[in-house]
Amino acid sequence: MRLSFLEPLYKQPGPFASVYLDTSRDAAIEDPDAAVQRRWRRLRGALMSEGADRDSITAVAGTVGSDTDVPGTHGQAVFTAHGHLALLDELPAPPARDTAHFGTLPDTMPLIVQHAPGIPYLAVHVHYGGRHSTDATGTVRIEAEVGTWPLTKVTPGHRLDEEIPVADWTRAAREVGRELEGHARRIDVETVVVAGDVWARGILVHRLPAALRPHVTTVQGAGESAPGRALLEHRLESLFEGRLAAHDRALLDAFLTERARDGASAEGLAPAVSALQRGRVKALFLNNHPESPFRLWAGPEPGQLALAEQELRSYGIHEVSEERADSALARALVGTRAELVVVPEQKLWLSEGVGVLLRYADTPSRA
């Protein structure tokens, strides 16, 4: 996963207030907006206890709960600095728990994890309930959406919605397919998910351009998609659970290959930190442990991180602070333009939850 979406945040000076809040508008709650504000008030106390300035707290207060147009379960990630909003992002799922932190570095790893797996996809729902014949009356309706999973849950992708007479469906399906290919190509789609009437969708699938057909997965049923939510959301949830994006799978395969031959890879926090200090990391692999106890020392620059305070001071760095390891790692990844792959522990256990694929292997020294 590329982390370029965080570059604007790290270009701003800290300290930062980082807030993760469940902002779901549950119909079962009598006054959901009041519930959001109650949760925020609890977090405000946490920020004050960590020394957050009043202006930064005010900036958060003016932002939390502003996503009233986002339906269903979701959350917000809010980052402020020096009284200004630094970054606001909608979370596809509510955070495991509401949290607030004030410190030198923004707490970005929970946000990064919610962007995973980042699969570019095309979802298509073919609506038809009539007689399976092209001389039938009525229309075939096509709903389609291109997006990146799971962000499309809260940030809708480009939509296509067309109705075509059944009598014209065999001919028109080819034109629809070409239109879908154009949208899919723009985001380098790796999966095409098609649901709906078996007869009508079969005609579409067989007339899709050759470049799309190998990526097609058909699913039974579809379920009703709530307005403003991802098309085929529940089917996509099941299909993509535990899956990595193709780009991340390729990085993971490269890591496993290098590890098997003791090549350009390493595991554990200390080797990862050493490689990041020297800008050698191509991709970092992380088992997501939100409550990880590991801490690192960090200086003002992305590559200035270490396991011990004295190491940084020995380099002549005077402004140092102790930080959560994941916060320091995230800043280093963004600053060195390395990538991050979140790997479920059951898929690959990593020593101390961390592994790195290096840009190049160490060159053996000659005697």
Steps between C-alpha positions, in 0.01 A plus 500: 500500500633840405465760775515816288159608636678579829774720354307829554456413868869438565599823325333691784678567830376330816402435766180334381166409650391164354139392556320183391127503563197286418266738316241244385143629480325189630125515447455320833653799683246768579739792445814377318654848476477541876660155543792605279550815706493300826774273367702803394473661843659191654790525256544871558597426858765256380651765272507756781674252731773453237562875475309585183467873439153655504510603132573146383216364715265765362597401145412136574171602662401690187564196281382185680155390391510710183439188287121509536459406132682167542247222575555171683775402740823695461738730684720805467873558533576863588847653523560859609811707572537851637127566481459388139354188342796303361315199358148358504417153373185289513552149638325211320437340841470647850830487692532204735479761775490878505848641564670838528871574513707818512867482417791587275393248233148436370352159584441387140529121508130437585409711195747317277362163608148612405622575147609136460479292288442775241364275224394684180179339377195533278160393637209440263139418586276390211135555594246296303201297608317419178486222246837374377455595138603798292145537368372563853375839608660701777851622563836385634645742752875520554652643818879513513765659720878516483678549828770393740404260777422577780506880455201487264285418804519865604636671187288390201682430177391590147150365434329385182120451489327410173174339385485315169200333330522121520467479123821701463692332782707257292632783284522765772689274745812529286481881511446492878803273531721746312378782724575296810849420371575870460413571863682189622820583314532835676556332838670183374217273620605154617157351578165530319208384717171437318168425671136485393279300266694200368374529141548877461837510675621202293440698181699792643790286624539328162508836324746673731829601336765228512711703745225486767370144464790324685431718805127419526349341810124440504314499832152383591252757621607850581313635798373853510768767498428791731508842332849645520663162572700273270309311235489126593662592834407181685614273216828690472553471876488120474702482180789721614526386862862405581615580147794716393504728197694353207778759539542415868496125426785553254699685767430224751610232252823694442557522877447125546737425210773722646447356848534145370842575354620738774486783250366856514264458795497517879264433792461662838482857623875568529589395141198692368607816684858464375381465140264798527779716643695440179203531264539140387141379551291429192205363697426436866274209601298536816289267710241745630526516881311815609610461861866435421723602794804574283642854521760681292692826530452752222666820384361776275567319169327182370815288500595608851368209708675260736441248773696708755508874570878504522539369145327806358688738729828343390415616147472858628118501504380703796121510450393144577183350641379152591215390276283201426697280263223491240481884490875531444499222240210659309677837478822332385314306229334812363822703519705238315214410260503139606181294487305322772329162479271402788520120524263298721702304754328177398627554145859580601643528852777759520756533780382790719228549241734672251685403182666701222575447133816695425573703189830315470692233690817563694807457285735245659826661604821365345784393718 
